Amino acid sequence: MVSNLPQKRPAEYENSKSTEHSEGMNTLRQNLQNILPQLQSLPEKKAGSQYEIISRVAYLIGVPKSIFEKEHEPPKIEIYRDLDKDKRARIIRNLCMLRTELETHFLKICQILQRQGRSLIGVPEYLSLDAMQQLSEDGIDIYKHLHAPSKFLVNINQNIMNRINNCQTFFPDWINWSYLSKIFIMPNGLSEEGMKKDAQIYYLNYNFYPYQQYINWPAENQGNILYNDKIFVTLLYQWNGDEFHDLSYVSDVSEYTKENIYEFIENSEKTVFVVDCENSDPYALCTAIQHLEPNRLEKIEKIILYDDVNAAIAWEMLSSYINIPIEYEMIERLKANKSLADIKVAVGTCKEFYENGVDSFVLVSSDSDYWGLIEAMPKAKFLVMVEHSKCSFALKNALISKNIFYCYIDSFYAGDGNEMKQDALKRVFADTFKDALDLNLNELMEQALYRTRITMTEEEKKRFLQRQIKRNLSLEIDNEGNVRLDYH
């Protein structure tokens, strides 16, 4: 009988195979070391998924709460709870739920009403009493005095059309509201013919609808369109003959990228962010830091901002949004067309390395001129944050050749960056308005009294300004954006 067990081999053979195996593993390791840095130049294949938009859409179209409660389903239960506190959101949700139920069971409901004489409120097996009760508590009694299901559906559609714009504030400004609001509106949903046509589309494509809830869309087999924000928003724009480009609003960088940043910081003694403000985006940097784990950033000593007169004003606001100390360096120009940022950043980085014991730098800039700085400091460790559209292939290739990790700062999830942008706009508008409308009512009052030859006491002047001017002064803005102060 021949044994299937491996036979014992001579020691010389084993030693020979062991040597070959060791050499092979060393070669494999060397190849991997050569290949892995190059992978950094490839697009990130699996960005971190976001679920803010799809969770809000799922709530409003009436996706059951049980879906939100399932661990592996995309909609987030926290958003369900948050929206369920708002009357505007509850009304749309309950209207959409009833519409879907009516669409799904329309013939059965008609038969029961005709044969058994029940009312619409008397078919709880098909129309949710909870939804009707909640609508009633929120001031919407849509089923009263309506006995025909078709009229009930018209009433639902009318209410959704009238009220959907109340929900615009639940979504960020960057998403096209006209595209989004359209999915809630049944085409020709106020006519018998329009409702029948849409019902036929719904019945034929029932399994394609998200969680079988009715929406107005092309009704195609596109998988779960509410799988994540990136998929849904991309499709939403496609349905409207458009293309969505700002993917950082609907996705985050991969965990691979984040882990490389964490590892870089953890393997350092002291880490400093060095930021060339003229060649970087303040909002992208802000959201990038906000979406990194705070406890993994503890070794970051500070962020040094090398600002220029031509850089965004928002850099001055960064300290209000992150908890890392910020050192602000304003760079003055000797010539209007010549920036001194390059030399200032280089000198500042050298000072931190040689005088302050900083061994690791996160360089935030897409300017290839800093490659000279990196080459000149071989003992310092660098991680570079760049922007897709601004970083040259030459710089990326040079970083790869030296095994220096880089990432795209504008690939971090930007959905939470609107607050900083809004505050920056408000600040600029406030300053601009102050300069453009620098008026003093007391001085105007004195001029008016002089021109009219009227005499008033100080008390009379105050009362006139309070009653006549402040109450009747208004700001008018026309369609071209022209601003005018009107006094009525």
C-alpha positions in Angstrom: 0.0 0.0 0.0 1.4 3.4 -1.0 1.1 6.1 1.6 -0.2 9.5 0.6 1.8 11.1 3.4 4.9 13.2 2.3 8.1 11.2 2.6 11.0 12.5 4.7 13.7 14.1 2.6 17.4 14.4 3.0 18.7 17.3 5.1 20.7 18.7 2.2 17.5 18.9 0.1 15.5 20.6 2.9 18.3 23.2 3.4 18.4 23.9 -0.4 14.6 24.4 -0.5 14.7 26.5 2.6 17.3 28.8 1.0 15.3 29.0 -2.2 12.1 29.8 -0.3 13.9 32.5 1.7 15.3 34.1 -1.4 11.9 33.9 -3.1 10.2 35.6 -0.1 12.8 38.3 -0.1 12.3 38.9 -3.8 8.5 39.0 -3.3 8.9 41.5 -0.4 11.1 43.7 -2.6 8.6 43.6 -5.4 5.8 44.5 -3.1 7.7 47.4 -1.7 8.3 48.6 -5.3 4.6 48.2 -6.3 2.8 49.4 -3.2 3.9 53.1 -3.4 2.7 53.2 -7.1 -0.8 52.2 -6.0 -1.1 55.6 -4.4 -1.3 57.1 -7.9 -4.4 55.1 -8.7 -7.9 56.5 -8.0 -9.3 55.4 -4.7 -11.7 52.5 -5.6 -13.7 52.4 -2.4 -14.4 55.7 -0.9 -16.2 55.8 2.4 -19.9 55.7 1.8 -22.2 58.5 3.1 -25.9 58.1 3.9 -27.2 61.5 4.9 -29.2 62.3 1.7 -30.6 58.8 1.1 -31.7 58.6 4.8 -33.7 61.8 4.4 -35.2 60.7 1.1 -36.0 57.3 2.6 -37.8 58.9 5.5 -39.9 61.3 3.4 -41.0 58.7 0.8 -42.3 56.5 3.6 -39.7 53.7 3.9 -40.7 51.6 7.0 -39.0 52.4 10.2 -38.0 48.7 10.5 -35.6 49.2 7.5 -33.9 52.1 9.4 -33.5 49.8 12.4 -31.7 47.1 10.6 -27.9 47.2 11.1 -27.0 46.4 7.5 -29.5 48.6 5.7 -28.2 52.0 4.5 -30.8 54.4 6.0 -29.7 55.8 9.4 -32.1 55.5 12.3 -30.7 58.7 13.9 -31.9 60.7 10.9 -35.3 59.0 11.1 -35.6 60.1 14.7 -34.4 63.6 13.9 -36.9 64.1 11.0 -39.8 62.5 12.9 -39.7 65.4 15.4 -40.4 67.9 12.6 -44.0 68.5 11.5 -43.1 69.4 8.0 -41.2 66.1 7.5 -43.9 64.0 9.2 -46.6 65.4 6.9 -44.7 64.5 3.7 -43.8 61.1 5.0 -47.4 60.2 6.0 -48.8 61.5 2.7 -46.2 59.5 0.7 -47.0 56.4 2.8 -50.7 56.6 2.1 -50.1 57.3 -1.6 -47.9 54.1 -1.9 -50.5 52.1 0.0 -53.3 53.4 -2.2 -51.3 52.7 -5.4 -50.5 49.2 -4.2 -54.0 48.2 -3.2 -56.2 50.5 -5.3 -58.5 47.8 -6.8 -59.0 46.0 -3.6 -59.8 49.2 -1.7 -62.3 50.1 -4.5 -64.0 46.7 -4.3 -64.3 46.8 -0.5 -65.8 50.3 -0.5 -68.3 49.3 -3.2 -69.3 45.9 -1.8 -69.1 46.5 2.0 -69.9 50.2 2.1 -66.8 51.0 4.2 -65.1 54.4 4.2 -61.5 55.1 3.5 -60.8 55.2 7.2 -62.4 51.7 7.5 -59.8 49.7 5.6 -56.9 49.6 8.1 -55.6 46.5 6.4 -54.7 48.6 3.4 -54.5 52.2 4.5 -52.5 53.1 7.6 -54.7 54.5 10.4 -51.5 55.7 12.2 -50.6 57.8 9.2 -54.1 59.3 9.0 -54.1 60.0 12.7 -50.7 61.6 12.6 -51.8 63.8 9.7 -54.9 64.8 11.6 -52.8 65.7 14.6 -50.6 67.8 12.3 -53.6 69.6 10.9 -54.2 67.7 7.7 -57.6 65.9 7.5 -57.3 64.6 3.9 -59.8 61.8 4.1 -62.8 63.8 5.4 -65.7 64.1 2.9 -63.8 61.9 0.4 -65.3 58.5 -0.4 -63.8 57.7 -3.8 -60.2 56.4 -3.7 -59.3 58.4 -6.9 -60.3 61.6 -5.3 -58.4 60.7 -2.2 -55.3 60.1 -4.3 -55.8 63.5 -6.0 -56.0 65.1 -2.6 -52.8 63.4 -1.5 -51.0 64.5 -4.6 -52.2 68.1 -4.2 -51.0 68.2 -0.6 -47.6 66.8 -1.5 -47.2 69.4 -4.3 -48.2 72.2 -2.0 -46.0 71.1 0.9 -42.8 69.5 -0.5 -40.9 72.8 -0.7 -41.2 73.0 3.1 -38.7 70.1 3.2 -36.0 71.9 1.2 -34.2 73.0 4.4 -33.6 69.3 5.3 -31.1 69.0 2.4 -27.8 70.9 1.7 -27.6 73.8 -0.7 -25.3 72.0 -3.1 -28.0 69.5 -4.2 -30.3 70.7 -7.0 -33.6 71.0 -5.2 -35.7 71.1 -8.5 -34.3 67.6 -9.3 -34.9 66.2 -5.8 -38.4 67.7 -5.3 -39.5 66.2 -8.6 -39.3 62.6 -7.3 -42.1 63.4 -4.8 -44.5 64.8 -7.5 -46.7 62.3 -9.4 -46.8 63.5 -13.1 -50.3 64.6 -14.0 -51.3 63.4 -10.5 -54.3 65.6 -10.4 -56.1 63.9 -13.3 -57.7 60.5 -13.6 -55.7 59.7 -16.8 -52.4 60.8 -15.3 -52.9 58.7 -12.1 -53.8 55.6 -14.2 -50.7 55.9 -16.4 -48.4 56.3 -13.4 -50.1 53.4 -11.6 -49.4 51.1 -14.6 -45.7 52.0 -14.5 -45.6 51.4 -10.8 -47.3 47.9 -11.1 -45.0 46.8 -14.0 -41.8 47.9 -12.2 -42.9 47.3 -8.6 -39.8 45.5 -7.5 -37.5 48.2 -8.9 -38.9 51.0 -6.7 -36.8 51.7 -3.6 -38.2 49.5 -0.8 -41.3 49.4 -3.1 -42.2 53.0 -2.1 -43.7 55.1 -4.9 -41.5 57.9 -6.4 -41.4 59.7 -9.7 -38.4 58.3 -11.6 -37.5 56.4 -14.8 -38.5 53.1 -13.0 -35.6 50.9 -14.2 -33.6 48.0 -12.7 -30.8 50.1 -11.2 -30.4 48.1 -8.0 -31.0 49.8 -4.7 -30.9 53.5 -5.7 -30.8 54.3 -1.9 -27.7 52.3 -1.3 -25.6 55.4 -0.6 -25.5 59.1 -1.3 -23.0 58.7 -4.2 -25.2 56.3 -6.1 -28.4 58.2 -5.5 -27.2 61.7 -6.3 -25.4 60.5 -9.4 -28.5 58.8 -10.7 -30.7 61.8 -9.7 -28.7 64.1 -11.9 -28.6 61.5 -14.8 -32.4 61.3 -14.7 -32.5 65.0 -15.4 -30.0 64.9 -18.2 -27.2 66.3 -16.0 -24.0 65.1 -14.4 -23.0 65.4 -10.8 -19.3 66.3 -10.4 -18.7 67.2 -6.7 -18.3 63.6 -5.4 -16.6 64.8 -2.2 -20.1 65.9 -1.1 -21.4 62.3 -1.2 -18.4 60.2 -0.3 -15.3 60.1 1.9 -11.7 58.9 1.3 -11.0 55.2 1.9 -10.0 53.7 5.2 -6.7 52.9 3.5 -5.9 56.6 3.1 -7.0 57.5 6.7 -4.9 54.6 8.2 -1.8 55.8 6.3 -2.3 59.3 7.8 -2.8 57.9 11.3 0.3 55.6 10.9 2.4 58.6 9.7 1.4 60.6 12.8 1.8 57.7 15.2 5.3 56.9 14.0 6.5 60.5 14.5 7.8 62.2 17.6 6.3 65.6 16.7 4.1 66.4 13.7 3.3 69.8 12.3 0.9 70.7 9.4 2.6 73.2 7.1 0.0 74.9 4.9 0.6 77.0 1.8 -2.7 78.9 1.9 -2.3 80.3 -1.6 -2.2 76.8 -3.1 -4.7 75.1 -0.8 -8.4 75.1 -0.1 -9.4 76.1 3.5 -12.8 74.3 3.3 -11.2 71.0 2.1 -8.6 71.1 4.8 -11.2 71.8 7.5 -13.4 68.9 6.5 -10.4 66.6 6.1 -9.3 67.2 9.7 -12.9 67.1 10.9 -13.3 63.6 9.4 -10.2 62.2 11.0 -10.4 60.6 14.5 -9.4 63.3 17.1 -7.6 60.8 19.3 -5.4 59.7 16.4 -4.3 63.3 15.8 -2.9 63.9 19.3 0.7 64.1 18.2 0.0 67.1 15.9 1.7 70.0 17.6 0.1 72.7 15.5 -0.9 73.9 12.1 1.1 76.7 10.6 -0.8 78.7 8.0 1.4 80.6 5.6 -1.1 83.1 4.3 -1.0 85.5 1.4 -3.0 88.5 0.5 -4.5 86.6 -2.4 -5.6 83.6 -0.4 -9.1 83.0 0.8 -10.4 84.9 3.8 -11.6 81.7 5.3 -8.2 80.8 6.6 -8.7 83.3 9.4 -11.7 81.3 10.5 -10.1 77.8 10.6 -9.4 77.9 14.3 -13.1 78.1 15.0 -13.8 74.7 13.5 -10.9 72.5 14.6 -9.2 71.8 17.9 -5.6 71.9 16.8 -3.5 75.0 17.7 -3.0 77.3 14.8 0.0 79.5 14.1 -0.8 82.2 11.6 1.9 83.7 9.4 0.9 86.5 7.1 3.2 86.9 4.1 3.6 90.4 2.8 4.5 91.0 -0.9 7.3 93.2 -2.0 5.9 93.1 -5.6 2.2 92.8 -6.2 2.7 90.0 -8.8 5.3 88.0 -6.8 4.4 85.7 -3.9 7.0 84.9 -1.2 5.1 81.9 0.1 7.6 79.4 -1.2 10.6 80.8 0.6 8.6 81.5 3.8 7.3 77.9 3.9 10.8 76.5 3.3 12.4 78.6 6.0 9.6 77.9 8.5 9.8 74.2 7.9 13.6 74.1 8.4 13.2 76.1 11.6 10.7 73.7 13.0 13.0 70.7 12.1 16.3 72.1 13.3 15.3 74.3 16.2 12.0 72.8 17.5 12.6 69.1 17.1 9.7 68.5 14.7 10.5 65.3 12.7 7.4 64.9 10.6 5.5 67.3 8.4 2.1 67.2 6.7 2.7 69.5 3.8 -0.6 70.9 2.4 0.0 72.3 -1.0 -0.2 71.3 -4.7 2.8 73.4 -5.7 5.5 71.3 -7.2 8.1 73.9 -6.1 8.2 72.3 -2.7 9.8 69.1 -4.0 13.1 71.0 -3.6 12.3 71.4 0.1 11.5 67.7 0.5 14.7 66.7 -1.2 16.8 69.1 0.8 15.6 67.5 4.1 16.2 63.8 3.8 16.0 63.2 7.5 12.6 64.7 7.9 9.5 62.7 7.1 6.8 64.1 4.8 3.2 63.4 4.0 1.7 65.6 1.3 -1.9 66.6 0.8 -2.8 67.9 -2.7 -5.8 68.7 -4.8 -6.9 66.7 -7.8 -7.0 69.6 -10.3 -3.9 71.4 -9.1 -1.3 68.7 -8.5 0.9 67.9 -11.5 1.8 64.4 -12.6 5.5 65.3 -12.2 5.0 66.0 -8.5 3.0 62.8 -7.9 5.5 60.8 -9.8 8.4 62.3 -7.7 6.6 61.5 -4.5 6.0 57.9 -5.5 9.6 57.5 -6.5 10.6 58.5 -2.9 7.9 56.4 -1.2 6.3 59.6 0.1 2.6 59.0 0.8 0.2 61.6 -0.7 -3.6 61.9 -0.6 -6.2 64.2 -2.2 -7.5 66.7 0.3 -10.6 67.3 -1.8 -11.6 63.6 -1.7 -12.5 63.8 2.0 -16.2 64.1 2.7 -17.2 67.7 2.1 -20.9 67.4 3.1 -20.3 69.0 6.5 -18.2 71.9 5.2 -21.2 74.1 4.3 -21.2 75.8 7.8 -17.7 77.2 7.3 -18.6 78.3 3.8 -21.8 80.0 4.9 -20.0 81.8 7.7 -17.3 83.0 5.4 -19.9 84.4 2.9 -21.8 86.1 5.8 -18.6 87.7 7.0 -17.7 89.0 3.6 -21.2 90.2 2.9 -21.3 92.0 6.3 -18.1 93.8 5.6 -19.2 94.7 2.0 -22.6 96.0 3.1 -21.0 98.0 5.9 -18.7 99.7 3.3 -21.3 100.1 0.7 -24.1 101.3 3.0 -22.2 103.4 5.5 -25.0 105.7 6.5 -25.7 107.5 9.7 -29.4 108.3 10.3 -28.6 111.0 12.8 -26.6 112.9 10.2 -29.3 112.3 7.6 -31.8 113.7 10.1 -29.8 116.9 10.5 -29.6 117.3 6.8 -33.3 116.8 6.4 -34.1 119.3 9.1 -31.8 121.9 7.5 -33.3 121.4 4.0 -36.9 121.6 5.3 -36.1 124.4 7.8 -37.8 122.4 10.6 -36.8 122.6 14.2 -37.0 119.6 16.5 -35.9 118.8 20.0 -33.5 115.9 20.6 -36.4 113.8 21.9 -38.6 114.6 18.9 -35.7 113.6 16.5 -35.4 110.2 18.3 -39.2 109.5 18.1 -39.3 110.5 14.4 -36.4 108.2 13.6 -37.9 105.3 15.6 -41.5 105.6 14.3 -41.0 106.9 10.8 -37.6 105.8 9.5 -36.8 102.5 11.1 -40.2 101.1 10.5 -40.5 102.1 6.9 -37.0 101.5 5.7 -36.6 98.3 3.6 -34.1 96.6 1.4 -35.1 95.8 -2.1 -33.3 93.3 -4.4 -34.2 92.9 -8.0 -33.7 89.8 -10.3 -30.3 91.1 -11.4 -29.1 91.3 -7.8 -29.2 95.1 -7.6 -29.8 96.3 -4.1 -31.8 99.4 -3.2 -32.8 101.0 0.0 -36.5 102.1 -0.1 -38.2 104.4 2.3 -42.0 104.2 2.2 
